[in-house]
Amino acid sequence: MLLLALDTATPAVTVALHDGRDVVASFRQVDARRHGELLLPAVDRVLADAGVKLDAVTGIVVGIGPGPYTGLRVGLMTADTFGLALGIPVHGMCTLDGLAYAAGLGEGPFVVATDARRKEVYWATYSDPRTRVSDPAVDRPADIAEQVEGLPAVGAGALLYPDTFPDAREPEHVSAAALAALAAERIAAGEELPAPRPLYLRRPDAQVPKNYKVVTPK
């Protein structure tokens, strides 16, 4: 097994290789506006650090969000392209699950929250680092304050809103290394991973203006 994992659902562009036992190489750079520019060079760097070629990869793991439309689709389209070109499976992984796994909080409920912009967060609750107990959602922090009261929280969304998440902790952004390690565990256990389809949870920011005038030839 050699899994290539990547995620662009948060401001971090992150890539990792996992051989089924350990992460053999990883890279992460935080830049919310350059996902498209940074992802392929990051893949090249990770492959070079591991001393392997792309055709040695046996599977792709891609973060499916939730995340903003523009950034999220960069990773998903890249993953689909690699899968088609190499003839290998492409597995989806919830980005929030990767953050939960990396947090290492142990048993007990906690929250993962990422920045959804528009003064909202993408969030879900967990009973342990491997078990999500609520579906990913997008809400204003004040609207979920009662639901998350008293729970530790990880992720950039938690760090941004200390009034709602007073016990906010690192990591701030997801790492592909955590996604790959969690995916490798689940594959080895015979679990079926999600399809590589995006969790947008809301409409994209870019929309056709209202009262748009269509001009057609006479």
N, C-alpha and C positions, 0 to 999 in steps of 0.2 A: 504494500500500500504506500502510495506517495500522494498525499492530498495537497493541492494548491488552494489556499483559502484567501479570500479578499472581501473587503467591506468598504462601501462608500456611503453608508446611510447616515453618518454623522460628519462633522467637519474633518474627521481623521480619514486619511487614505491609508489603509493598512493591508498588508500582504504577508502570508506565512506559508511555509512548507512543513508538513507533518508526515513522518514515515510510519505511522501506526503505533509508535511507542513514544516518540518525543518530537518536539518542534526542532527542526534542523536549521531553520533560518527564518528571520522575520524582519519586517521593516514597517515603520509608521511615521507619517508626517501629517501634521494638522494644518489644513489650509482649506477653508470652506468653499473657496472660489476656483480651485484648480484641480478638481477631481479628474477631469478629462486629461489634463496635462501630466499629472503625476502618476496615474495608475500603472500604465505600461512600463515606464522606467522603474517603478517600484518592483514590478514582477521580474523584470530583467535583473535587477540588483539581487533579489532574493534567490533566484535561480543560480546566479553567478556565485553568491556566497555559499550556496549548498554544493556547488560544483556539478550541477546536473543541467540537462537540456529540457526544454518544455515537453518534448515527446516522452520523457520518462514519467510524467505525471499520470496517475491512474484515475484521478477523480478531482472534481472541482467543488469547493464549498464556497457559497456566496451569501453574504448577509442580505436578507430580504426586507430589512427595516423592522419597524416603521421608520420612515425618514422622508425628508423633502424630495419631491419628484425629480428635480434636476440631478442632484447628486446620486440618488439611489439608482437611477437607471444606468448610470455609467458603469457601475459594478455589475449589474445584472446583464447588460448587453455584452460586456467583456466576457463574463463567465459563459454565457450562451455561445458566444463565438468560439471560445477555446474548446468547449464541449463538442461542438459540431465539427471543428477542424480536426480534433484529435480522436473523435469517436469514443468519448468517455462520458460517464455520468456526471451530471451537474446537480448538486444537492443544495437546497436552501436551508438557511438557519436564521431564526429570529435574532436580530441584532441585540435586542434586550437580553436574550438568553446568554449571549457571549459575555455581556457585561456582568450578569449575575454569576456566571461561572468564574470569571476572573476576580470577582470581589473577595471570594474566599471567606464569606461571613459565617459559614457553618450552619447548624440547625437553627430554626426559628424564623418567623416571617420577616421579610424585608421588601423594599421597593426598589425598582430600577426606573429611573426617569431620565430621558434625554431631552435636549432642547428642540422643540417643534417650531420655534419662532412664533410670531403673532402672540407673544405672551402666553404660550401654551407649552405643555410637555407631552411627549409620548411616554407611556408608563405601563407597568404591570407589576403584580405582586408575586412573590416567590416564597415557598415553604423551606427551600434549601437551594444551594447553588445550581442544582440540576433540575429543579421542579418548579415550573411556572403554574400558578393556581388561578390566574385571571387572564383573559384575553388582552392583548395590547390595545390601548385606547389613547385618544388624544383629548386633553381637557385643560382648562385653566387651573393652575395650582390651587387657587382659593376654592374652587368647586369640588376638589377631592380631599380637602384638608381633613375632614372627619374620617374618611376611609383610610388615610395613611397615618393618622395621628399615632405618635409613639413608636413608629417603625423606623429602623435605620434605613437609609436610602443611599444609592450610589448613582453616579452618572452626572453629566453636565447639567441636566435639568434640575436635579436635586440641589446642586451647588449654586445654581442661579437664584433659587427661591427659598432662602433659609427660613422664612416665616412659615412656610408649609412643610419644609423638610429640615428641621433644626438639627437632626443627626445625619447630615449629609457627609458622604465619604468618597474617597477615590475607589476605583478608577473613574476618571472623567469621561474618557472615550473608549469605545470598544477596541480590542486588538484582534487581528486575524489569528494570532497564535491561540487565543482562548477559543475562538470559533472552531478552529481546526481540531484542537484537543477534544472539545466536547463532541464534535461530529465523529471523530475517530472512535470515541467511547461508544457512541450510539450505533455506529455501523458494526462494530465488533460484537455488540449485544444483539444484533439482528433487528434493530429498530428501523422503521421507515422514516426517513427525513422528509421535511416539507418540500414541495415543488419549488423551483426557483422563480417564484412569482412575487411581485412587489406588494408589500403592505403599505399602501399610501395613507389610508384612513381618512383622507380628505382630498378635495380637488386641488390640482396644481395651482401655484401662485400665478403663473402666466395664463391668462384667459383672453378669448376674443372680446374686444370692447363691446359694450352695449350699443345698440343702434348702429351697428356696423353696416356701412353701405356697400353692397355688392355691385360691382360694375361688370356687366357682361356685354360682349359685342353685339351690335344690332344685326 
